[in-house]
Amino acid sequence: MAKAQTVTLPPQSKIERYGLEAVPQELRKTRWYEYLIIQVAFSVNAGNFLVPALAVIQGGLSFYAAFLSTVFGATLAFLFVSYLSLPGAERGIPSQFAIRSIIGIKGSRYISSPIRTITSLYWFSVQTIGGTLVIQFILERAFQFSTPFYIIAMILALIMSGLALVGFDAVKRATKYFMPWLILGQLVMLYLLLIKGMSVNSAVNVEGGWNLPIMGFFASLAFVQYVSGVSSSADVTRYAITSKQGFWGLFSGNALGFILTAFFGAYTASLTGNLNPFIATSEMTNSGLFTLIILGAAILSMVSINLSNAYTGGFSLLNSLPQLGRVKSSILFGAAGIVLSLSPALVEEAERYISLIGAFVIPLSAVIITDFLFIKRKQIEVREGLPSYNKIAFVCIGIGIGVYLLLPQDFSPGFLAFLFTGALYLLYKKLSKK
């Protein structure tokens, strides 16, 4: 693998052009609390409500069971995601470039990066669809203004793709500006849920229980959703002032953000049977001001998370097709995201799609995490002469995919396939050394 080179751009450049090369040291200025703000802003959105809400509506869990199980699964994933952010903070390089040292140059370019690109595209589309449905519903309910779904979705996807093209600086600035409105929106939603929610739609309250196998399944589903971030977290922390600040900023922001997300998703579902707290809370008020605040929070939360999805997805595509450069890869990702955002079925069948993506994401993530933490001891190799493929890794990944697909839902396939694949890979590596 060619050694990562540091380049300096002209000061007037407004669009980030750092691709697979290292970000210069003088640009690594982002502190832990800035990452916390960014990750919290990313978290509370229509797409991320899905798993906690589905745990109640489809899983039949109580609010507390759904909340605790999904928080556990997500927090465990966030811990691994934060560890895999270290190469970005220490060397200024993106995730998929660092992963070359784990699974090989071609393994990263032609297997890991396409999986990450597809994952980012899926979540970009889900977030856009969820946000579009919120906007469409509130416009019709509050202002009697009807707009076709595809027009709203296309405009939103186009705006978010354009912002992500600018680069990390746009992500950082946007989340700072959005944060006051996002907090205000969450406070209004909390007020409506706790004060007015008990008297609205009480007939559809979902009475759930504590079913441990189902809790395990939804914990593993949350784990599947977020552990894929191990192959993209370094994209963001390459601008961190130190690796410690990048690690703790990412972990604390992700954990706090998901706690809020799981609360809103699970509580709203148990109270109203609705998958989307933005829509559910807007139905609880006749106040134009409250409706406007909720609508603004829904739009800004969707924009925030999709800046991240498009930004990291563009880097994954770039690693597969380095000849494109960062700008063209971002444009191509955005175009694909716009097309996929026109299909509401991606949200309607979310549980199936997340599980299917998990069949590939879980074994791959298990190998990446195991190799980085236990084989390389948190140190990657940026050097010439890396192998094209780590054959042992892909044998284990293939077996892990089979295990994931064969395990029944009650056995929490996300967790078990992850542990099995990681343990198998570690065993193979130890035996090969002997």
NORLINFEN-V586370 format. One record per residue. N is the residue number from 0. RES is the residue in three letters. SS is DSSP state (H for helix, E for strand, - for the rest). Layout:
# NORLINFEN-V586370
((N | RES | SS) (N | RES | SS))
This chain:
# NORLINFEN-V586370
((0 | MET | -) (1 | ALA | -) (2 | LYS | -) (3 | ALA | -) (4 | GLN | -) (5 | THR | E) (6 | VAL | -) (7 | THR | -) (8 | LEU | -) (9 | PRO | -) (10 | PRO | -) (11 | GLN | -) (12 | SER | -) (13 | LYS | -) (14 | ILE | -) (15 | GLU | -) (16 | ARG | -) (17 | TYR | -) (18 | GLY | -) (19 | LEU | -) (20 | GLU | -) (21 | ALA | E) (22 | VAL | -) (23 | PRO | -) (24 | GLN | H) (25 | GLU | H) (26 | LEU | H) (27 | ARG | -) (28 | LYS | -) (29 | THR | E) (30 | ARG | -) (31 | TRP | H) (32 | TYR | H) (33 | GLU | H) (34 | TYR | H) (35 | LEU | H) (36 | ILE | H) (37 | ILE | H) (38 | GLN | H) (39 | VAL | H) (40 | ALA | H) (41 | PHE | H) (42 | SER | H) (43 | VAL | -) (44 | ASN | -) (45 | ALA | -) (46 | GLY | -) (47 | ASN | -) (48 | PHE | H) (49 | LEU | H) (50 | VAL | H) (51 | PRO | H) (52 | ALA | H) (53 | LEU | H) (54 | ALA | H) (55 | VAL | H) (56 | ILE | H) (57 | GLN | -) (58 | GLY | -) (59 | GLY | -) (60 | LEU | E) (61 | SER | -) (62 | PHE | H) (63 | TYR | H) (64 | ALA | H) (65 | ALA | H) (66 | PHE | H) (67 | LEU | H) (68 | SER | H) (69 | THR | H) (70 | VAL | H) (71 | PHE | H) (72 | GLY | H) (73 | ALA | H) (74 | THR | H) (75 | LEU | H) (76 | ALA | H) (77 | PHE | H) (78 | LEU | H) (79 | PHE | H) (80 | VAL | H) (81 | SER | H) (82 | TYR | H) (83 | LEU | -) (84 | SER | -) (85 | LEU | H) (86 | PRO | H) (87 | GLY | H) (88 | ALA | H) (89 | GLU | H) (90 | ARG | H) (91 | GLY | -) (92 | ILE | -) (93 | PRO | -) (94 | SER | H) (95 | GLN | H) (96 | PHE | H) (97 | ALA | H) (98 | ILE | H) (99 | ARG | H) (100 | SER | H) (101 | ILE | H) (102 | ILE | H) (103 | GLY | -) (104 | ILE | H) (105 | LYS | H) (106 | GLY | H) (107 | SER | H) (108 | ARG | H) (109 | TYR | H) (110 | ILE | H) (111 | SER | H) (112 | SER | H) (113 | PRO | H) (114 | ILE | H) (115 | ARG | H) (116 | THR | H) (117 | ILE | H) (118 | THR | H) (119 | SER | H) (120 | LEU | H) (121 | TYR | H) (122 | TRP | H) (123 | PHE | H) (124 | SER | H) (125 | VAL | H) (126 | GLN | H) (127 | THR | H) (128 | ILE | H) (129 | GLY | H) (130 | GLY | H) (131 | THR | H) (132 | LEU | H) (133 | VAL | H) (134 | ILE | H) (135 | GLN | H) (136 | PHE | H) (137 | ILE | H) (138 | LEU | H) (139 | GLU | H) (140 | ARG | H) (141 | ALA | H) (142 | PHE | H) (143 | GLN | -) (144 | PHE | -) (145 | SER | -) (146 | THR | -) (147 | PRO | -) (148 | PHE | H) (149 | TYR | H) (150 | ILE | H) (151 | ILE | H) (152 | ALA | H) (153 | MET | H) (154 | ILE | H) (155 | LEU | H) (156 | ALA | H) (157 | LEU | H) (158 | ILE | H) (159 | MET | H) (160 | SER | H) (161 | GLY | H) (162 | LEU | H) (163 | ALA | H) (164 | LEU | H) (165 | VAL | H) (166 | GLY | -) (167 | PHE | H) (168 | ASP | H) (169 | ALA | H) (170 | VAL | H) (171 | LYS | H) (172 | ARG | H) (173 | ALA | H) (174 | THR | H) (175 | LYS | H) (176 | TYR | H) (177 | PHE | H) (178 | MET | H) (179 | PRO | H) (180 | TRP | H) (181 | LEU | H) (182 | ILE | H) (183 | LEU | H) (184 | GLY | H) (185 | GLN | H) (186 | LEU | H) (187 | VAL | H) (188 | MET | H) (189 | LEU | H) (190 | TYR | H) (191 | LEU | H) (192 | LEU | H) (193 | LEU | H) (194 | ILE | H) (195 | LYS | H) (196 | GLY | H) (197 | MET | H) (198 | SER | H) (199 | VAL | -) (200 | ASN | -) (201 | SER | H) (202 | ALA | H) (203 | VAL | H) (204 | ASN | -) (205 | VAL | -) (206 | GLU | -) (207 | GLY | -) (208 | GLY | E) (209 | TRP | -) (210 | ASN | -) (211 | LEU | H) (212 | PRO | H) (213 | ILE | H) (214 | MET | H) (215 | GLY | H) (216 | PHE | H) (217 | PHE | H) (218 | ALA | H) (219 | SER | H) (220 | LEU | H) (221 | ALA | H) (222 | PHE | H) (223 | VAL | H) (224 | GLN | H) (225 | TYR | H) (226 | VAL | H) (227 | SER | H) (228 | GLY | H) (229 | VAL | H) (230 | SER | H) (231 | SER | -) (232 | SER | H) (233 | ALA | H) (234 | ASP | H) (235 | VAL | H) (236 | THR | H) (237 | ARG | -) (238 | TYR | -) (239 | ALA | E) (240 | ILE | -) (241 | THR | -) (242 | SER | H) (243 | LYS | H) (244 | GLN | H) (245 | GLY | H) (246 | PHE | H) (247 | TRP | H) (248 | GLY | H) (249 | LEU | H) (250 | PHE | H) (251 | SER | H) (252 | GLY | H) (253 | ASN | H) (254 | ALA | H) (255 | LEU | H) (256 | GLY | H) (257 | PHE | H) (258 | ILE | H) (259 | LEU | H) (260 | THR | H) (261 | ALA | H) (262 | PHE | H) (263 | PHE | H) (264 | GLY | H) (265 | ALA | H) (266 | TYR | H) (267 | THR | H) (268 | ALA | H) (269 | SER | H) (270 | LEU | H) (271 | THR | H) (272 | GLY | -) (273 | ASN | -) (274 | LEU | -) (275 | ASN | -) (276 | PRO | H) (277 | PHE | H) (278 | ILE | H) (279 | ALA | H) (280 | THR | H) (281 | SER | H) (282 | GLU | -) (283 | MET | -) (284 | THR | -) (285 | ASN | -) (286 | SER | -) (287 | GLY | H) (288 | LEU | H) (289 | PHE | H) (290 | THR | H) (291 | LEU | H) (292 | ILE | H) (293 | ILE | H) (294 | LEU | H) (295 | GLY | H) (296 | ALA | H) (297 | ALA | H) (298 | ILE | H) (299 | LEU | H) (300 | SER | H) (301 | MET | H) (302 | VAL | H) (303 | SER | H) (304 | ILE | H) (305 | ASN | H) (306 | LEU | H) (307 | SER | H) (308 | ASN | H) (309 | ALA | H) (310 | TYR | H) (311 | THR | H) (312 | GLY | H) (313 | GLY | H) (314 | PHE | H) (315 | SER | H) (316 | LEU | H) (317 | LEU | H) (318 | ASN | H) (319 | SER | H) (320 | LEU | -) (321 | PRO | H) (322 | GLN | H) (323 | LEU | H) (324 | GLY | H) (325 | ARG | H) (326 | VAL | H) (327 | LYS | H) (328 | SER | H) (329 | SER | H) (330 | ILE | H) (331 | LEU | H) (332 | PHE | H) (333 | GLY | H) (334 | ALA | H) (335 | ALA | H) (336 | GLY | H) (337 | ILE | H) (338 | VAL | H) (339 | LEU | H) (340 | SER | -) (341 | LEU | -) (342 | SER | -) (343 | PRO | -) (344 | ALA | H) (345 | LEU | H) (346 | VAL | H) (347 | GLU | H) (348 | GLU | -) (349 | ALA | H) (350 | GLU | H) (351 | ARG | H) (352 | TYR | H) (353 | ILE | H) (354 | SER | H) (355 | LEU | H) (356 | ILE | H) (357 | GLY | H) (358 | ALA | H) (359 | PHE | H) (360 | VAL | H) (361 | ILE | H) (362 | PRO | H) (363 | LEU | H) (364 | SER | H) (365 | ALA | H) (366 | VAL | H) (367 | ILE | H) (368 | ILE | H) (369 | THR | H) (370 | ASP | H) (371 | PHE | H) (372 | LEU | H) (373 | PHE | H) (374 | ILE | H) (375 | LYS | -) (376 | ARG | -) (377 | LYS | -) (378 | GLN | -) (379 | ILE | -) (380 | GLU | -) (381 | VAL | -) (382 | ARG | -) (383 | GLU | -) (384 | GLY | -) (385 | LEU | -) (386 | PRO | -) (387 | SER | -) (388 | TYR | -) (389 | ASN | -) (390 | LYS | H) (391 | ILE | H) (392 | ALA | H) (393 | PHE | H) (394 | VAL | H) (395 | CYS | H) (396 | ILE | H) (397 | GLY | H) (398 | ILE | H) (399 | GLY | H) (400 | ILE | H) (401 | GLY | H) (402 | VAL | H) (403 | TYR | H) (404 | LEU | H) (405 | LEU | H) (406 | LEU | -) (407 | PRO | -) (408 | GLN | H) (409 | ASP | H) (410 | PHE | H) (411 | SER | -) (412 | PRO | H) (413 | GLY | H) (414 | PHE | H) (415 | LEU | H) (416 | ALA | H) (417 | PHE | H) (418 | LEU | H) (419 | PHE | H) (420 | THR | H) (421 | GLY | H) (422 | ALA | H) (423 | LEU | H) (424 | TYR | H) (425 | LEU | H) (426 | LEU | H) (427 | TYR | H) (428 | LYS | H) (429 | LYS | H) (430 | LEU | H) (431 | SER | H) (432 | LYS | H) (433 | LYS | -))
